[in-house]
Amino acid sequence: MVNIENKDNNSKDIDLISLREASDISRYTPEYLNLLSRQGILRAKKIGRNWYTTKEWLAELIDHKVERARTIRNKKIEELDREAQAQKNLGKDEEAGINEIQNQQSNISILPESAEAKFNWSGLMASILATAIIIPFFAVGNYLLHKYDWKNYLLGKIQGVSNIRNYEPLKIYNENFEEGIVLGEETGTATGNEFAKSENYKLKQINLGGDIILASSFDNVPLQIEEIKSEPIISGSTNASKTNQKDKSDGSKILVSWKTNKLSISEISYFRNGSTESKSISEKSYGFNHSVILSELEEGASYVYQIKCKDRWGNEKASNYFGIITASKPVSVFDLISGAMNETFGWAIKK
């Protein structure tokens, strides 16, 4: 909580709370409250790069949202009532029309018996004539059905539709996407095709056609660490002396890579299994893809590492502990042959 002096209101103190504290009190996320603060919907003060509000201002926002939702609900109920009344009136009109037709039919005079019999004979002849016309169409259709191989034709069409899966989807890529360069409020005006790049991107105008403004799903998802991979780096050389000299100076190395679903900065801490001394490496920029090389490790030893990530809103996520065994020092083929010769014929050389 931040306490500042408000010179506009008789020098009274205002107890400001951060958006994260406001998120704990209300049901809104810090990202959504930040958006409302920048749009002026939530009364807040910007101190440095962060927004602060008060409990009274937060209560005003919640009351405004509740009243707006109640108004929208009442309008919906009124529209449903009008539609129900219109349907009811339409049903009455249709019923009146049916009664009128029945009354008109009841006034039609009954034909004589001979005329009725003649009408029935006419209907029978019409049925026979229609049957005689339809039968040839069925015969032609049956002939075409047996002449052409419709089964293979349809299977070919289905196969063509299934091949659509082999096409690669359209990729929206930007050269700065993997580097984690954030454009917007702190770094200037964003230009070009910056798809899903900045959480502080500013639009010149927004036309809203709905009733509620919601934060994007990308901002509301929790921070996750995914696709953690680690593999030893084996460096070799044709000259055995150079290889041994390099291994003594650099030691064994391990490449660790991982991904995050949001722009974040990461830190990896590692230590040898059974040792209390721990080392850590931190990133300097935000990004989605992360990788680091752990160098100067002992050969053939087991190490344990853990990854911690932090996004721009202060949300933190720590991974489980992972273990890996470093690679042994590479040995030249000539050294192996020489060693085997010494073990086999060493007794002759000594004599």
N, C-alpha and C positions, 0 to 999 in steps of 0.2 A: 504494500500500500504506500502511495506517495502522497505527502501532505504539502500543498503549495498555497500561496496567498493569492486570493482573487481581489484585485484592486477595484474591480467594477461593482462589487457587491459589498460595500461598507467594510472592506478589508477583512472579510470573513474567510476562514480556512475551508478549503475543499479537499475532502479525502478522496483521492483518485485511486482506482484499482486498475491493474493490468487486464488486458483482454483475456488472458488465461484464467485469472480469478473470476472474471465475469462469465467465462464459459462454464466454470464449476457451479456458479449460482444458477445460470439459465440453462436452456437446452440447446443453445447454439454453439457451434465450434468457434475457436479463435479466428480461423480464416474468414468465416462468414461475418463475425463481428468487425473484423478489420475492413471488409468490403463495405459494410454499412457505415462505418466511420468515415471512410473516404468519400462515400456518396452523400454524406450529410444526413442520413436517415437516423443514425445513432449519434447523440451529442457526445463528443469526445474531444480530448486535447492531444495534440501530437508533441511529444517531448523527444527530441532527437529523431530517431527513426521508428519509434514505437508510439502506439496510441494508448491513451488512458481514458477511462470513464469513471462515473460514480454509480453507486447503487441506485440513487434516485433517477439518474438518466436511463439506466438499464430498466428500471421499473416502468418508466414512460414508454420505452420501446416495446416492452412486453404488453402493456395495456393497449398500445396502438395496434399491435399485431392481433390481439384477441378481438378488439372491436372491429377491425377490418374483416377478420374471419367470420364474425357474427353477421356483419352486413352482407357479405357474399353468400352466406348460408341462407339468410332471409330472402335474398333475390332469387336464389335457386328454387326455394320452396314456392315463391310466387309464380315463377315460370312454370313449374310442374303443375301448380293448381290451374293456371290458364290453359295449359295443354290438355289437362284432364277435362276441363269444362268444354273445350273445343271438340274433343273426341265425343263427349256426351251429346253435344248438340248435333254433331254429324250423324251419330247413331239415330237420333230422333228423326232427322231429315230422311235418312235411308229407310227407316221404318214407315214413314209417311208415304214415300214413293212406292214402296212395295204394296201398301194397302190400296193406293190409287190404281196400280196396275191390276190387282186382283179384282177391284170393283169394275174396271173396264172389261176384263175378261168375262165377268159374270153377266154382262149385258149382251154378249155375242149370242146370236140365235143359233140353235142346234140345227145342223144340216140334216136333210132327209136321209133315210136309210140307204137308198140307192147311191146318193152322192158320196156318202161315207165309205161305202164298199168300193166305189170307183177310186177314191183317194188312196185306200189301202193297196189296191192293185198297182197304182202308180208308184208308191213307195217301194214295193217289192221289185218292180222293174228297175228302179233307180239303183237298188242294192246290187242286183245282178249285173248291171252295166258297170258299176264301180269295181266289182270283183273281177270282171273281165279285163278291165284296164290295169288293175294292180298286179295280176298274176304275171304278165310279161316282165314287169320290172323285177319281181322276185326271181324269175328265171334268169334274167341277164345278170343280176347280182350274184347268184349262185355260180354262174359260169365264170365270172371274173374272179370270184373268191378262190375257185379251184385252179384257175389258169395261172395266176401270179402267186409267187412265194411271199405272201404278206408277212409271214413269221420272220424270215431273215431280214426283210425290209425294216420292220419295227425294231428288231434287235440291233440293226445297224444305227438307227436313229438314237436308241438308248445308249449305245456305246459312244456315239459322238457327244451326247450330253455329259456322260461320265468323264470324258477326256478334259472337260473344263477344269477339273481339279488340278491338272498338271500345269495350268498357267499360274505364274507368280502374281500375287496381288500388287497393287500400286503402292510404291514406297514413297513416303514424304520424308526427305532427308535434308538436313542442313549441316554444313561443315562445322558449325559451332555447337551442334546438338550434344555430341558426346563429350565435349570439353567442359560443359556445365556453365557456359557464359550466360549470365542472367541479364536481360535487357529490360529497361522499364524505368522505375522511379529513381534508382540510385545511379544507373549507368547511362542515362540519356534516353532519347526517344528511339523506340524500336522501329526498324525499317526492314523491308523485304519480307520473305516468307519465313517468319519465326514461329513455326507451329509448335505449340505446347512448350514454349521456352521460358516464359517469365511469369511469375506469380504476381508481379506488380505492373503488368502491362496496362496502358491507358488507352481507352478508345475515345474518339472525338464525340461520338453520339451513340446512344442506345435507345432503340424503340422497343418498348415492352408491350406485348399483347396479352399477357397472362395476368394473374392476380397476385402471385407470390414470386419473389426473387429468391432463388436458391443458389447456393454455391455449387461450383462444378464438382463432379464426382472425383476428379483428379485431386482436388484440394482436401477432400474429406477422407480419403483412404488412409489407413495407418501406414507408417513407415515399415517396409519389409526389406530384409536382406536375402537375396536369392542367388542361386547358381554359384555357390562357393566352390572353387577349384584350387588345388595346390599340386604342384609337381616339381620334382628336383631338377635343377639345371646341371647337366653334365658337360663340362668343357674339356675337350681333348686336343691333342697336338701330336704331330708325327715325331717330334723330338722329345724323347722321354725326359731329358734334363729340364727343358723349358716347361714341360707339364708339371713336373714335381715342384719346380720353383714357383710357378703360378699358384698351385694349390696351397703351398705354404703361406703365401701372402694373402690370398683372397679367401681360402677355405671353400666349403661347400655352399651352394646357393639354392634357394627355394623360391619359385614364382607362385604367388597367391593372387587370385583374381576373383571378383564377385560383382554383383549388380544390385542396384536399389531401384525401387519403383518410383521414387521421387528424387529430386535434386537434393543431394546431401553431401556432407563432408565426413570422411571416415578416419578412423585411427585403429591400427592393429598392434596388439601387444603380444609378445612371444617370449618363451623361456624354455630352457632345456629341461627335459623330464627329470624330476628329482632335485632341481636347483631352485633356489629362492630368488635369484637375480633375474629380473625381468627387463626387457627392452621394448620400446614402442616407436612406431613411425606414424606420423600424422600427415594428412593431405592439406593443401593450401587453397584448393578451389573446389566448388560444388560440381557434381556430375552424377550421371547414372551408372557409368561403367568405371570400375576401380580395379587397380592392380598395383602390386608392390613386389619388390625383390628383397628377400631376406638374405643378406650376405654375411660372410665371416662366421659361418656355422661349422661346427665340428663334423667331421666325416663319419658316416655310419652311426650317427646318434639320433635319438628320438626327441622331437620338439613339440610343444603344445602352443597353439595360438588362438586368439579370440579377436573378433572384429566388432567395433562399436561405430555406429553411424548417427548423425545428427542433421536434421533438415533445417530449413531457414526459419521455421517457427519454433525451434527449440525442442522438438520431439526427438527422443533418443531411442535407439534400438540396439541391443547387444545380441550377438550370435552365441551359439553354444561353443564349447571348447573343442577344437579339432587337433588331432595329432598326425604327425608325418615323420618319416625316417629319412634322413639325408643320405645322399648317394656316397658310395665309397670312392676312394681315389682311383682314377683310371690307371690301368697297368698296360704297358706296351707289350705287344706280342713277342718281341725280341727278348724282353725281360723274362717273360714266362718260359720261353725256350731255354734261355741261359740258366735260369733257376733249376729247370728240370734236368739239364745236363750236369749241373753241379751236384745235384742230389744222386744222380745215377753213376757218374764216373768220377766223383770227387775223390774216391779212394786212390784212383790211379794217378791223379794229378799230385796228390800229397806225396806219394812214393817217388 
